[in-house]
Amino acid sequence: MIKNYYFLLFLICSQVCFSQARISEEEKIENLIRVWGLVKYQHPEVSRGNYNINAEFLSQVEKLENIGNRQDFNSQVLSWLESLGTKDLKPKENWRKREQLFSKNADFEWISNSGFSKDLQALLKEIQLNKNYKDYYVSIHRLANFVDFTNDKPLANFDATNKAHRLLFLAHFWNAMKYWNVNIYLTDTAWSQVLPEMIPEFIKKDQKSFDLAKEKLFTKLNDSHANYYPSRTLNSLTHFPNFGGRIINDSLVITRIFNEDSIKENTISVGDIIYSVEGVKLKKYYTDKFSQVISVSNENYLKREIENSYLLSSDKDSIKVGALKKNGVKIEEYIRLDTLKYPYEKYQRKHPEKTENWKMLSEDIGYMNLYEITKDEVDAAFQRFERTKGIIIDLRNYPQNISQGTLPKHLYPRRKKFVKALTPKLPSYGNPDTKTALRWIMNPFAAGRRNRNYYKGKVILLVDRSTLSKAEWIGMAIQAAPNVITVGEQSGGAVLNRNEIMLMDSTSIDFTKATAFYPKGPEVHRNGLKLDVEIEESAINYNKDLYLEIAKNIIKESRLP
């Protein structure tokens, strides 16, 4: 009996030791990708461009292919790192902390949590703490603070059917974002968890799986600037309805007709409400179809991206919808879908409808739409608005002709800072309060001037899901003025400029280059602009003038300072 007990204990211990020694394909790939990224940006020789780092990755994938236990894996990786050279490493503890850098993206716990041998951990720690590295693969543009990937070339003869090439694509993009995208700490899924989640997707062999894996990976950025124009899914949608609308709650209210002739063949008209597509509730339909295809900072911006273009598009010439007519009758029918006259039309449909750039709504209320207004028109409008009780500034658009300083010169009593910017500085570390090199000549983070005659009435700023990027930047500048009330819904949540990165397959994608904060407040990236009055619209009896009506009422009920 005792012999049986010891024999059973021996088997259990043997099995535990054996399972601990084994390493799966996914673990090998994950660990290699993490090590490769650290070496690429912080190794003294590699970071100087003295090695072809892409060729090194492909070589290691091949060498690790038949390794099945941790001991051999650790030995191979350690041997590789030693072959790259270690004599010029100059590690120093806490040297980055002295510069008071932003460190929320500096996640290096994987070095001690990945089952590496003590020797491998020690060498990786030296590389992590190394001060002697250069910027061959990535540099920071001193004037504009954008990340320059010029020397990080795509892989020549990239082959999507080659597993090592697909894994290099993942390794390159994941590490570039980990080390150089300062917004990466704000993603829904922790970036450290995105890697193991995506590896099985990139192991899949066929071209279609690779294309879908790319789309899913990019959505993990949660960045409304991360448009991937070569998207397989979006480019397969060739037929579009000839109307658009506004997604409110779980429905699409029809607000626009793009082609009067073709719309006559459908019974859909302005004011109708579409609540289902192909028998599926509208919200579930578009979430399932687009949430892993289109990267957005928040769900509200996804509505903006699809409601006038992709929402009801298809590769077929019709689609079945359930709709509530204006007269209260419910219908289910197939609506006609047409090809576009030219590809850019699907983007044009997102543009706002034409309106006057500025006008008087009443004797004491002025209105200004920022979409196409010019600097000279802004000056003329403020002359006319001088004695009004309030003005409504409509920023439910993307201003074409003005900058962040155009309105503050009329709205501020003195020059002031309206935004604080977090920008990349070192691998995984950022500058939490960036000062631009030419700030004494032109500071993009401040606006206004000394002006005793600044506008002293109530200012109502209108924002919604269409307010993105430059529009949010201008919005932050307006919000810093006295007597401003912001009315609307969550904006797009991607304030500062785009930063392009070339990918291993010679396609490219953008990401937001920096994080915008209010001077004494939270991030605007992902959150959108702060709201004082949040508007909740209703699909039933939809009121397209609701924003203006609420704004006018606020002005009428306000007291002059």
Secondary structure, DSSP 8 states (H G I E B T S, - for coil): -HHHHHHHHHHHHHHHHHHHHB--HHHHHHHHHHHHHHHHHH-TTGGGT-S-HHHHHHHHHHHHTT--BHHHHHHHHHHHHHHH--TT--B-TTTTGGGT-B-TT---THHHHS---HHHHHHHHHHHTB-----SS-EE-TTT--EE-TTS---TT--TT-HHHHHHHHHHHHHHHHHH-GGGGG-SS-HHHHHHHHHHHHH--SHHHHHHHHHHHHHTT--TT---TT-HHHHT--BB-SEEEEEETTEEEEEEES-HHHHTTSS--TT-EEEEETTEEHHHHHHHHHTTTS--SSHHHHHHHIIIIITT-BSSSEEEEEEE-TTS-EEEEEEE-B--SSTTHHHHTTS-----SEEEEETTEEEEE-SS--HHHHHHHHHHHTT-SEEEEE-SS--SS--TTTTHHHH-SS-EE--EEEEEEETTEEESS---TTTTT--TTEE----TT---SEEEEEE-TT--THHHHHHHHHHTSTTEEEEES---S--S-EEEEE-TTS-EEEEE-SEEE-TTS-B-TTT-S--SEE----STT--TTHHHHHHHHHHHH----
